[in-house]
Amino acid sequence: MIELAMNGIHATAERGWTLLETAQFYGIPIPTLCHREGLTPYGACRLCVVEIGEGPGARLVSSCTYPAQPGLRVRTATARVVRARRMVLELLLASCPQSKVIQDLAAAHGVRRQRFRQEHETCILCGLCARICSEQMMAGAIGFRGRGGRRSLGAPFDLASDVCRHCGACMYVCPACQLRCTFTDPEKAVCGGCANLRPPCVEKPAFDDLMCFLTPCVACEIRADTKGEVRK
């Protein structure tokens, strides 16, 4: 067993576990987009970043690919982590604003606008489709092509693949294909229709080192009960 600290709590992890698997075992929520159980971790979306270490040496790493190590100090919801996740969500919204999966993640993390050029792409290069095709369907009919700005996913030379069984697994896991948001205003990109209420306590400077990671927020529920409101 590996012993480490996660959000100030003593935690143990099995050898071979990643930080994401350790957090999930303890019920600590970490958002992910390119990660899916049963598929090889890829670390493409960077939504699952966490902060490891302390002081000037602290750094951000993707929890889905970083292994749990003895004595590691991990924080999953510092102000730095939250800022990084919001930036990633803004970039994802700029690429694929009609993905309801991305819109919901943006709403859950308090993103109300995105500041980048709108592209209206249909792929965020998360690699889920290629991995499920190769690792679960045992076909390998699609994969990454090109590099840099020309990088894309699909069948070689855009020709119909002889090994494709038209199972639909690639569309099932694709964040851009699962559900489409009908909001199409190119000036805003964030519809806000699924926006969640944000706990006011986490905006205070005292919470910079570890912001609220509870879903739902216990403090907000207690406050609602004391006011005689119905708790959802």
N, C-alpha and C positions, 0 to 999 in steps of 0.2 A: 504493500500500500504506500501511496505517496501522500505526504502531509504538506499542506499549504494553507495560506490565508486568503479568503475570498470575502471581500467587503467587511473585513475585520473579524470574520468568523473562522474558527478553525475548521478546516475541511480535509477530507481524505479522498483520494482518487485511485482508481485501479491503474496499474501500469498500462500505458498505451492510450489512456484517455486524453482527449484534448481539453482545453479550458472550457469550451462550449459544452461538451458532454458532462464535465464536472458541475458546471452551473445548472444545467438542466436536471441533473440528479438531485440537487438541493433546491430545485424550484425557483432558481433565480432567473428571471426573464432576460434574454438577450435576443434582439431582433435579428433575423436572418432572411436572406432572399435567395442566394445561390446554393444554400446548404439544404440537403434533404437526406433523411435517414435512409441508409442502404446504399448511398452513392458516395464515391470518393470525395473527401473535402477538397474544395478548389480555391476558396478565398478570393473570389472575383469581385463580389459586391462591396466588401469592406464594411457592411452594416454591423457586423458582429464584433467590431473592434472593442477591446478592453484595454485598460491601463495597467501595466505591470511595473514593479519597482517603486521607488520613492524618491522624492527630491528632484534635483536636476537630471538624474539618470532615468527617470520614469519615461516610458515610451508606450506608444500604441501598437498593438499587434492584433491580428485577426484571430479570434478565439476558436474558430472552426479548424484552424490548421496548427495552432500553437500547442505543443504538448504540455501537460501538467508536469511540473518539476518540483522536487522537494524544496521547501522553504520559500517558494515563490509567493509574492504578495500581489494580489489581483484585486482591482476595483472595476466594477462593471458599469458604473453610472456616475462618474465624475463629470464636472462641468466640461472638461476637455473632451471626454468621450461623447457627451451629448452634442457638443458643437460639431464634432467630426461626423456623427451620424446624420445630423441635420444637413450638413454640407453635401454628404453623399446622396441624401434624398432629394435635395434640390437638383443635383446633377442628373439623377435618374428621372426626375420629372421633366427636365429639359429634353431628355432623350425620348421618353415614352410617356407623355402625360395622360394618355387614355387608358393606361393599365390601372384597373381598380385595385389590384394588389399594392401597387406603389402609392396610389392615392390614399388608401387606408393606412399604410405605414406612415405616410407624411402627416396625416391627421393625428395619428396616435402619438407622434413625436413633436407636435406643436409647429409644424411647418405650414405657414399660411401663404407663402409666396415663393417663387424661385426667380433668381436674378440672372439667369444665363440665357443664351440664345435658344429659342425654341426650335427643335429639330423634327419632332413628330416621327421618330424612327419606330420600327416595329420589332426591334431586338436590342436588348441591353447587354448581350454577350456574357450572360451568366453561365453558359455552358451546361445547364441542366439537361437540355434536349440531347446533346451529344453524349453525356454521361449515362443517361438512362437507356439510350439506344444501344450503347456499347456494353454497359455493365449489367443491365437487367434484361433487355431484350436480346442480347447476344447477337446483334446485327451489325452495328458500326456503320450504318448507312449514311450518317451525317457527321460532320465534324467542323473544326475551325479551318478557315481558309484565309490566306493573306496575313499581313502584319500591319501594325500601327492603325492609321485611319482607314485602311482598306480591309481590316480584319472583319470577317463575317462568318456566319454559320450556315451550313447547308450541305447538299450533296456535291461531290466533286464535279466541277464544270457545269453545275446546275442541270445535270442530266438525271433522269429517273434512275434510281439505284435498283440493281437486280436483287439485292438482299433486303430491301425494304418490304415489310409485310403489311404496311398501312394499318398498324396497330393503334396509332393515335397517342402513344405514350409521350411523344415529344410535345404535343399540344397540351396534354394533360398537366405536365409539370411547368410549362412555360408561363412566367408571370405576365407576359404581354398578351398571351392568348386566352388565359383562363376566363377572365371577365373583362369587358371593355366599359370604361366610364364614358357616359354620353356627353360629358362636358368638353366643349371644343373651343372655348375662347382662347385664342393664341396669346392674348395679352397677359393672362393671369396664370394659366396652367394648373392652378390648385383650385378645385371646385369648392372644397370645404363642406360639401354635403354630408360627409361622414365624420366631421370634425369632433374630437373628444374635448371635454372640459379639462383644462390643465390645472393641477393642484397649485395654488398660489405660493405654497411654502417653499417650493424648490427654486424660486427665483431669487431668494435671499442669498447674499454672499456667503453666509455661514455654511451653505450646503455645497459649495464649490467642489470640495474634496469627494463627496459622495452624495449625489442627488437621488431623488426618490426612484427606486426601481420596483416598487410594489405595484401589482396589478390585481385588484383595484387598490388604491391608496388607503391604508388603514386609517390614517389621520383624517382623511376626508370623510370616511364612513362614520367615524366617531363623531366628527363635527356635525354631520347630517343628523345623527341620532339625537344629539343634545338639543338640536333645534326642532325636534319633533317631526322631521321629514321622513318620508318613507324611503328606506334604503333599498336600492335596486338589487 
